[in-house]
Amino acid sequence: MDGSEKEIKEKQPILEVRDLYFTYNDEKRALNGVDLSIYEGEKIAVLGSNGAGKSTFFLNINGVLKADRGDILYRGEKITKKRLNHLRKNVGIVFQDADNQIIASTVMAEVSFGPMNLKLPEKEVLRRVDKALDYMNITAFRNRPPHYLSGGEKKRVSIADIIAMESEVIIFDEPTAALDPLNAAILEEVLGKMGREGRTMLISTHDVDFAYRWAERVIVFCQGKIIADDTPLKVFQQEDILQRANLKHPMMYDIYRILKEKGIVPGGELYPKNIAEFEKMVDMLS
């Protein structure tokens, strides 16, 4: 066993979910025995049709909802009622609708709300707020009412909320929903930056093209269960999984697959994930 294999084997999950079940109003079972380990620095896309259990799963691992049964472990420690605040501090969630998250009258008050609840010294709160506003490029908004900002600007404020908390795991529930193409691109740049910094992120999305080019790992939910957990390429090569979860192939995957079938590009398992990679591969062939 070489050094890298040993490191992978010995690496401990930052977050573990064991046999998790959750039911709404004693009627609809939304999670049906979910097992998952999340490792530090992973970029995970969570896919599945509406009602598959993605958002319910997020709210359970963030401590907003309490599972019927099963365990959640954070850095090897089982989360109990007494440790819920510890989980919520370290697993932050950015909701799909920023208006459901924003509560304060100014951007500065909004972003400082979480750190203040941690009872941090004022100097530390201000440091975190300034850092988060600068990170999201919204320092100029600090004294503005957040509810009068545009949809894209509100989304950046809601992300700054979590950055100021310095959460180790950040969850995004449909982050590009209702954003125009420009703001969606800006958000993707932020997510790319966070990924390069080694932040641990889970993102639910219906945008398979985004999941394919951004994620290192794809998890697919169906009827409250995880039915696939692998690299983006391997997941999108499983036709039965795509059919069960009502998913389609990413456009870049289909384009390259067609070119391979026609013999225009060489075979193998090397698929470009984005336009830049595709262009580079074409240049190498010309």
C-alpha positions in Angstrom: 0.0 0.0 0.0 1.5 3.3 -1.1 1.3 6.6 1.0 -1.7 8.0 -0.9 -3.7 4.8 -0.5 -2.8 4.6 3.2 -3.9 8.3 3.7 -7.3 7.6 2.0 -7.9 4.5 4.1 -7.0 6.3 7.4 -8.9 9.5 6.6 -11.8 10.0 8.9 -15.1 11.5 7.8 -16.0 15.0 8.9 -19.7 14.1 8.9 -21.3 10.7 9.1 -24.9 9.7 8.7 -26.0 6.2 9.8 -29.3 4.6 8.9 -31.2 7.9 8.9 -35.1 7.8 8.8 -37.4 10.8 8.8 -41.2 11.0 8.4 -43.4 14.1 8.0 -46.6 14.1 10.1 -46.5 10.3 10.6 -47.4 9.9 6.9 -44.8 10.5 4.3 -41.4 8.9 4.9 -39.0 11.4 3.4 -35.7 9.6 4.3 -35.6 5.8 4.3 -32.4 4.5 5.7 -29.7 6.9 4.5 -26.0 6.1 5.1 -23.3 8.5 4.0 -19.8 9.7 4.9 -18.6 13.1 4.0 -14.9 13.9 4.0 -13.1 17.2 4.4 -12.7 19.3 1.3 -15.2 17.3 -0.8 -17.3 19.0 -3.5 -20.5 17.0 -3.6 -23.5 17.5 -5.9 -26.8 16.1 -4.6 -29.2 15.2 -7.4 -32.7 13.8 -7.6 -36.2 14.8 -8.6 -38.5 16.9 -6.5 -39.6 15.0 -3.4 -36.6 12.6 -3.5 -35.4 13.7 -0.1 -32.6 16.1 -0.8 -33.8 19.1 1.2 -35.0 16.9 4.1 -31.6 15.3 4.2 -29.9 18.7 4.4 -32.2 19.9 7.2 -31.5 16.8 9.2 -27.7 17.0 8.9 -27.9 20.7 9.8 -30.0 19.9 12.9 -33.1 21.8 11.8 -35.1 18.6 11.7 -34.7 15.6 14.0 -34.6 12.2 12.5 -37.1 9.5 13.6 -34.1 7.2 14.0 -30.5 6.9 13.0 -27.3 8.7 14.0 -25.4 11.8 12.8 -21.7 12.0 13.8 -19.6 15.1 13.5 -15.9 14.4 13.6 -16.6 11.1 15.2 -18.9 12.4 17.9 -22.5 11.4 18.0 -24.9 14.4 17.9 -27.3 14.4 20.8 -29.8 17.1 21.8 -27.1 18.7 23.9 -24.7 18.8 20.9 -27.2 20.2 18.4 -25.8 23.8 18.6 -22.3 22.4 17.9 -23.7 20.7 14.7 -25.5 23.9 13.6 -22.4 26.0 14.1 -20.2 23.7 12.0 -22.7 22.7 9.3 -24.2 25.8 7.7 -27.0 25.9 5.2 -27.8 28.4 2.4 -31.5 28.1 1.6 -32.9 28.2 -1.9 -34.9 31.3 -1.1 -32.6 33.9 0.4 -35.7 35.7 1.9 -36.3 32.7 4.1 -32.8 33.2 5.6 -32.4 37.0 5.8 -33.9 38.6 8.9 -32.0 41.8 9.8 -32.6 45.4 8.7 -29.1 45.9 7.3 -26.6 43.7 5.6 -24.0 44.2 8.4 -26.6 43.3 11.1 -27.6 40.2 9.0 -24.1 38.9 8.6 -23.1 39.6 12.2 -26.2 37.8 13.6 -24.7 34.3 13.6 -21.3 35.3 15.1 -23.1 37.4 17.8 -25.2 34.4 18.8 -22.0 32.5 19.4 -21.2 35.1 22.0 -17.9 36.0 20.4 -16.1 39.2 21.4 -17.2 42.3 19.4 -13.7 42.6 17.8 -14.0 39.0 16.5 -17.5 39.5 15.2 -16.4 42.6 13.2 -13.4 40.7 11.9 -15.6 37.9 10.6 -18.2 40.2 9.2 -15.6 42.3 7.3 -14.0 39.1 6.0 -17.3 37.7 4.8 -18.5 40.9 3.1 -15.1 41.2 1.4 -15.2 37.6 0.3 -18.6 38.0 -1.3 -17.7 41.4 -2.7 -20.6 43.1 -1.0 -18.7 45.5 1.4 -20.5 48.4 -0.3 -23.8 47.0 0.8 -23.0 46.8 4.5 -25.5 49.5 5.5 -28.2 48.8 3.0 -31.5 46.9 3.8 -31.0 43.4 2.4 -34.6 43.0 1.4 -34.2 45.7 -1.2 -31.3 44.0 -2.9 -31.6 42.0 -6.1 -32.0 38.3 -6.0 -28.3 37.7 -6.8 -27.2 40.2 -4.2 -29.5 38.6 -1.6 -27.9 35.2 -2.4 -24.4 36.6 -1.8 -25.6 38.0 1.5 -27.0 34.7 2.6 -23.7 33.0 1.7 -21.8 35.7 3.7 -24.0 34.7 6.7 -22.5 31.2 6.6 -18.9 32.3 5.8 -19.0 34.6 8.9 -20.0 31.6 11.0 -16.8 29.9 9.7 -18.8 26.6 9.3 -16.7 23.6 8.3 -19.4 22.1 6.1 -21.5 24.4 3.9 -24.8 23.2 2.3 -26.4 24.9 -0.6 -30.0 24.1 -1.4 -30.6 24.9 -5.1 -28.3 27.9 -5.0 -28.8 29.0 -8.7 -32.6 28.7 -8.6 -34.3 31.9 -9.8 -31.0 33.6 -10.6 -30.4 35.1 -14.1 -27.5 33.7 -16.1 -25.1 36.5 -15.0 -25.8 36.1 -11.3 -25.6 32.3 -11.7 -22.2 32.6 -13.3 -21.0 34.9 -10.5 -22.2 32.4 -7.9 -20.4 29.6 -9.7 -17.2 31.6 -9.6 -17.7 31.9 -5.8 -18.3 28.2 -5.5 -15.2 27.5 -7.6 -13.1 29.8 -5.3 -14.4 28.0 -2.2 -13.6 24.7 -3.7 -10.0 25.7 -4.5 -9.7 26.8 -0.9 -10.6 23.2 0.2 -14.0 24.0 1.8 -16.4 21.1 2.2 -19.6 21.7 0.2 -22.8 19.9 -0.6 -25.0 21.4 -3.3 -28.4 20.2 -4.4 -29.3 21.1 -7.9 -31.4 20.1 -10.9 -28.7 21.5 -13.2 -26.8 18.4 -14.4 -24.4 20.5 -16.5 -23.3 22.4 -13.4 -23.1 19.2 -11.3 -21.0 17.5 -14.0 -18.4 20.4 -14.3 -18.2 21.4 -10.7 -18.6 18.3 -8.5 -16.0 15.7 -7.6 -18.7 13.4 -6.2 -22.3 13.0 -7.1 -25.0 11.5 -4.8 -28.4 10.6 -6.3 -31.5 10.5 -4.1 -34.7 8.6 -5.0 -37.7 8.0 -2.7 -35.7 8.9 0.4 -32.7 6.6 -0.4 -29.3 7.1 -2.0 -29.3 5.1 -5.2 -25.9 6.3 -6.5 -22.7 7.7 -5.0 -19.7 8.0 -7.3 -17.8 10.4 -9.6 -19.9 12.5 -11.9 -18.8 10.5 -15.0 -19.6 7.1 -13.5 -23.0 8.3 -12.3 -24.0 9.8 -15.6 -22.9 6.6 -17.4 -25.5 4.6 -15.5 -28.7 4.7 -17.6 -30.8 2.9 -15.0 -29.9 5.4 -12.3 -30.7 8.4 -14.6 -34.1 6.8 -15.5 -35.0 6.1 -11.8 -34.1 9.7 -10.7 -35.5 11.4 -13.8 -32.1 12.8 -14.8 -30.6 13.5 -18.2 -27.0 13.5 -19.4 -25.0 16.7 -19.2 -24.7 18.3 -22.6 -20.9 18.2 -22.6 -21.0 14.4 -21.8 -23.4 13.8 -24.8 -21.4 15.9 -27.2 -18.1 14.1 -26.4 -19.8 10.7 -26.4 -21.2 11.3 -29.9 -17.8 12.4 -31.1 -16.2 9.2 -29.7 -18.9 7.0 -31.3 -18.1 8.7 -34.7 -14.4 8.2 -34.3 -13.7 11.9 -34.3 -12.0 11.8 -30.9 -10.1 8.9 -29.3 -11.9 6.4 -27.0 -11.2 5.9 -23.3 -12.6 7.3 -20.1 -11.3 10.9 -20.4 -14.3 13.1 -20.8 -14.0 17.0 -20.7 -16.2 18.5 -18.0 -16.4 22.0 -19.4 -15.8 24.1 -22.5 -12.3 25.0 -21.6 -11.3 21.3 -21.2 -13.1 20.4 -24.4 -11.3 23.1 -26.3 -7.9 22.0 -24.9 -8.6 18.4 -26.0 -9.6 19.5 -29.5 -6.5 21.6 -29.8 -4.3 18.6 -28.9 -6.0 16.6 -31.7 -5.5 19.3 -34.4 
